[in-house]
Amino acid sequence: MITCHDLHKEYRTGHITKSVLNGVDFTINPNDRIGLLGRNGAGKSTLIRLIGGVEMPTSGKVVRKMSCSWPLGFTGGFQGSLTGYDNARFIARIYDKPYSEMRVFVEEFTELGIQLHMPVKQYSSGMRARLAFALSLAIEFQCYLIDEVIMVGDMNFRKKCERAFFEVRKDRALLLASHSVKTVKRFCNRAIVLDDGIATMYEDVDTGISVYEAL
């Protein structure tokens, strides 16, 4: 499981301090598929980055007792001067996965073809998202973090992403930040509503959606 203990996150700009999260507590259990709902600026992406270890909380802690992906669609870890293949090789080394397997998977999933030989800094945002998805899926995590980028690309690619997460990996835990109540209702079994820095867990997805829609 993954547990958030009293998470606080503040950002300071000049003399101004903005508080984004104010004591967030919840647990992601194995097989949980949690929809993370909140208005723009509520802190959904921030919370996912904290859980994924991309950022550190101002106070509180995240305890991970199952393997957790980086936030899907997060491309900040890419080395822009390296090619798509080179970034795949780097990830393969970190997670001790055979590069030959990683390469084949990335080629098939991204459908980027010869563009995988190009430096990532020359990629469009959609191409970078495809590569990020493929690299995340090439490593078998117990929990996946998705920040609303699952709808990237054309219809065929979106269906491929949905199948990869909601069918092939239906036994994995998932935290999905989304504004789409239809997506959350279709794929999630619990919901968190993030408002005013506080996260409230709802065991019934429909109840969580109703609260979110009332905000």
Disulfide bonds with the S-S distance in Angstrom:
none
